[in-house]
Amino acid sequence: MGQNGQDFAPPAGSPSAPDPLGELKAENETLRIAASTVGYRRLVTELHRVAAGEAGPAGTALLERSSGGGSWTVRAFAGRELSTAVLRTLPDPLKPPRRTEPLPSPTPTLRGAWAVPLSGGGRTGLWIAPPPPTGGDEGRGRRLWELVGDAVWDRYVTGEALSVARDAIALRDAQVALYKAASESETPQTVLTQLLTTLAAACGADRAVLHTVGPDARRIAAAGVELSRPVAAVAAEQDAKLAYAVAETSILAPSPNGVVPFDREALAKIGVKSLFGRAAGTSLGGGGNAAVLLISKSDSGAFPSHAVRTLSWAGGFFASVLPRCSRAAVASRLARRDGLTGLANRRTFDEQLAGLSAAAVAARGDLAVLMFDLDHFKSVNDTHGHAAGDRVLREAAAAIQQVVSGCRSNDSAVAARYGGEELVVLLPNFGPAGAERVAEEIRAAVSRIELPPGGPRTHVTTSVGLAVLPFDADDAASLMSAADAALYAAKSGGRNRVVRARTRGAAEGTTAPR
């Protein structure tokens, strides 16, 4: 960061950050293959092709344990066929820990392979799988391969795809949208609600809720059947009771799949009697402020047979996605913000200018740009030091933000640091008169910022150049040129004033206070 906190772009060729969205899309594509490929032999081949790579094993296979439990039968393989000697080294899927994990002590043929225990239809098996495409994250890899392994086994036993795998695809596609929302918005709440809507539908539930427990217990998001205000208040109380019951049961009497079910009788025992006839929940962990994922419905009928497996998988999914999305949102916001003022940075401004100006031209609408230059700013640094200059920039940015937040177009208005002591505002759907009022309000707000004693001036002032598309310009480039010319006119005309561009005439001062 340079003088007065000016941001500098990272050098070309610097190492790039991990791409969680790219990794997620790769995982989703693998799961999509598992749910859509016809025939278990073809499915094993496809999964080996897309996931093995150079780091994977030479061969992968779908194996079935003999009825006596003494040997393996290879039902499908891809790559190099596994020898009898290699098969003897494989773990027994019926013995603990019975979990999906990298193959312990693999032979050279199986370097990098994972063991995925399988069961169903009265039979047991093992999928010797390539490494999952999860960037080395074993927790995510385990959850993904358990889903894919179930789909592979279901293809073999019944010839059909597992419904939970199809539900998982819908949830994971929604996760892609959540990542995008996290990178583009400070509050991806809307997409999180969509994610819960997808979960409720997949589980045959009326509602799905994400709730925290502990000192800061609250409902993070809810989706499903729309409730009236009085009923919603009761539902909020019952959601909290359910969340505490799930968290407590998960600690005192954990179930193998992590899901805590509630029929009507169990609900009555925890004080939930009026709205829910059936519910289930799973704890996402998190220590003192653990989160709980809940599904519920008003009638007492059982959830579909796959609902528990879907909820169990979704619990691990939410536990993974929430902190990662939060980190992605923070990183993205930092990358798009100026470090000193908190306003949008130059790159973000340029992107927004291109989009908003194109939209204004297409719709024959208005787009105003206000360009600010803090008067005599160099003398502030020279007289009072760069720390005082930083404070002035921050307070000027805060004054701009406060005025802009009160504008009718604040959802799409953009305030940015353009460079040095130059700040800029984009106001979509503002004509000349409205833009001039906003510019003057900001000028007056900045003029109330006090300077430290000991200098020739007591307060900060700013000059403002204003231009409006289509009145003063035809496109983004000419709009910025017009605003810059108007700013120059404001500076040369005595400073501390607003001047509107007149590219089809002379620049016109709208105010000239001294």
Stockholm file with secondary structure:
# STOCKHOLM 1.0

chainA/1-514         MGQNGQDFAPPAGSPSAPDPLGELKAENETLRIAASTVGYRRLVTELHRVAAGEAGPAGTALLERSSGGGSWTVRAFAGRELSTAVLRTLPDPLKPPRRTEPLPSPTPTLRGAWAVPLSGGGRTGLWIAPPPPTGGDEGRGRRLWELVGDAVWDRYVTGEALSVARDAIALRDAQVALYKAASESETPQTVLTQLLTTLAAACGADRAVLHTVGPDARRIAAAGVELSRPVAAVAAEQDAKLAYAVAETSILAPSPNGVVPFDREALAKIGVKSLFGRAAGTSLGGGGNAAVLLISKSDSGAFPSHAVRTLSWAGGFFASVLPRCSRAAVASRLARRDGLTGLANRRTFDEQLAGLSAAAVAARGDLAVLMFDLDHFKSVNDTHGHAAGDRVLREAAAAIQQVVSGCRSNDSAVAARYGGEELVVLLPNFGPAGAERVAEEIRAAVSRIELPPGGPRTHVTTSVGLAVLPFDADDAASLMSAADAALYAAKSGGRNRVVRARTRGAAEGTTAPR
#=GR chainA/1-514 SS CCGGGCCCCCCTTCCCCCCHHHHHHHHHHHHHHHHHCSSHHHHHHHHHHHHCTTTSCSEEEEEEECTTSSCEEEEEEEESCCCHHHHTTSCCTTSTTCCCEECSSCCGGGTTCEEEEEEETTEEEEEEECCCSSTTCHHHHHHHHHHHHHHHHHHHHHSSCCHHHHHHHHHHHHHHHHHHHHHHCSCTHHHHHHHHHHHHHHTTCSEEEEEECSTTCCEEEEEESCCCHHHHHHHHHHHHHHHHHHHHHHHHSCCTTSEEEECHHHHHHTTCCSSCSEEEEEECCCGGGCEEEEEEESSCCCCCTTHHHHHHHHHHHHHHHHHHHHHHHHHHHHHHBCTTTCSBCHHHHHHHHHHHHHHHHHHTCCEEEEEEEETTHHHHHHHHCHHHHHHHHHHHHHHHHHHHHTSTTTTTCEEEEEETTEEEEEEETCCHHHHHHHHHHHHHHHTTCBCCTTSSCSBCCEEEEEEEETTTCSSHHHHHHHHHHHHHHHHHTTSSSEEECCTTSCCEEEECCC
#=GC SS_cons         CCGGGCCCCCCTTCCCCCCHHHHHHHHHHHHHHHHHCSSHHHHHHHHHHHHCTTTSCSEEEEEEECTTSSCEEEEEEEESCCCHHHHTTSCCTTSTTCCCEECSSCCGGGTTCEEEEEEETTEEEEEEECCCSSTTCHHHHHHHHHHHHHHHHHHHHHSSCCHHHHHHHHHHHHHHHHHHHHHHCSCTHHHHHHHHHHHHHHTTCSEEEEEECSTTCCEEEEEESCCCHHHHHHHHHHHHHHHHHHHHHHHHSCCTTSEEEECHHHHHHTTCCSSCSEEEEEECCCGGGCEEEEEEESSCCCCCTTHHHHHHHHHHHHHHHHHHHHHHHHHHHHHHBCTTTCSBCHHHHHHHHHHHHHHHHHHTCCEEEEEEEETTHHHHHHHHCHHHHHHHHHHHHHHHHHHHHTSTTTTTCEEEEEETTEEEEEEETCCHHHHHHHHHHHHHHHTTCBCCTTSSCSBCCEEEEEEEETTTCSSHHHHHHHHHHHHHHHHHTTSSSEEECCTTSCCEEEECCC
//
